[in-house]
Amino acid sequence: MQVIANNFGASQYDAYVDGAVAASLHYQIQNGEMWLLWTTVSDSCEVKGLAERLIRDALADAHKRRLAVRPFCHEVRKIISAHPVYLKLVPANEVRRLHLTAVPAPKKTKQLATAAA
């Protein structure tokens, strides 16, 4: 069973699998902004999609709390780039930087392009 919880004392969202912390997203709140700093996933737990669910829950919480989001974590930037609905959470001056650090196209797309050529 998976549970996502905001651990306010440690400034991190934790994903629990069978009662143990399997992944965490560390953050900091400053001036009405949630800085999403880094994501860690336990080596012993490789639950497919767990990190993405953790990040999406954190983004939903930021929206609910009316906090802007500064995505310092590479994994968070990937999720926001893949789901543009989250761009409204990112301050306008940060959106440009987000696009400059966007993740390259997946290898699968490149392989399809090579096969078609």
Long-range contacts (C-beta under 8 A, 24 or more apart in sequence): 2-47, 2-50, 2-53, 4-53, 4-54, 4-57, 6-58, 6-61, 13-54, 13-57, 13-58, 13-61, 15-50, 15-51, 15-53, 15-54, 17-45, 17-47, 17-50, 20-45, 22-47, 22-50, 23-50, 23-51, 23-54, 24-54, 25-54, 25-55, 25-58, 25-73, 25-76, 27-58, 29-67, 32-66, 32-67, 32-68, 33-67, 33-68, 33-69, 33-70, 33-91, 34-58, 34-62, 34-65, 34-67, 34-68, 34-69, 34-70, 35-70, 35-72, 36-69, 36-70, 36-71, 36-72, 36-73, 36-76, 37-72, 37-73, 38-72, 38-73, 39-73, 39-75, 39-76, 51-75, 52-79, 55-79, 56-83, 59-86, 59-89, 62-89, 63-89, 70-94, 71-98, 74-103, 77-101, 77-102, 77-103, 78-103
